[in-house]
Amino acid sequence: MASACLLDICSFCEAIEVLYAANHFSFRGITGVTSFNNLVSPSCWNMLRKVHISTTFLTPMKHWMDKRGSFPRENYQDWVDGCRTLATLDDLRTLQVEITIRDQCQSFEANAETVEEAALVWILNSLKLIRAVTFRVTLNIDLPPTVVIALGDVPFQMTHHGKKYDHGNFI
């Protein structure tokens, strides 16, 4: 009887490991990451290997530093906290972060095309805390050369995803 119980426990442990280590976990916004971390046990959290995050930031940063709106608008302070949480995953294999950035002025000025550079540096510097074997960040904008210089070496590959901010869904 004891050996059957031991087999059940081993099977359960294997199933838990498959659940957390073999699956992709996808989050909309960084608060989902921190909420999930608070929900599961530390041993289960540390089994995560593949994570995808999609989010949107509005600039200028001073207007969104502490505001907690609904998805997709990311709160800058929550972003830093969430990146610190992700940095605790020592065996993260794949991290993909898809970011859409929009300047609030673009809604009012037809020729407003620039995004606040300090916000870009803040967002991407926070990601530098995290390590993953494969780490990709996709943005809807091309980074200005001054931002690339300010960031220095980054532990991720940056690409352009070309998606526009969806005015119909996110005002």
Stockholm file with secondary structure:
# STOCKHOLM 1.0

chainA/1-171         MASACLLDICSFCEAIEVLYAANHFSFRGITGVTSFNNLVSPSCWNMLRKVHISTTFLTPMKHWMDKRGSFPRENYQDWVDGCRTLATLDDLRTLQVEITIRDQCQSFEANAETVEEAALVWILNSLKLIRAVTFRVTLNIDLPPTVVIALGDVPFQMTHHGKKYDHGNFI
#=GR chainA/1-171 SS CHHHHHHHHHHHHHHHHHHHHSSEEEEESHHHHHHHHHHSCHHHHTTCCEEEEEEEEEESHHHHSSCCCSTTBCCHHHHHHHHHHHTTCTTCCEEEEEEEEEEGGGGTCTTCCCCCHHHHHHHHHHHTTCCCSEEEEEESSCCCHHHHHHHCSCSSEEEECCCCCCTTTCC
#=GC SS_cons         CHHHHHHHHHHHHHHHHHHHHSSEEEEESHHHHHHHHHHSCHHHHTTCCEEEEEEEEEESHHHHSSCCCSTTBCCHHHHHHHHHHHTTCTTCCEEEEEEEEEEGGGGTCTTCCCCCHHHHHHHHHHHTTCCCSEEEEEESSCCCHHHHHHHCSCSSEEEECCCCCCTTTCC
//
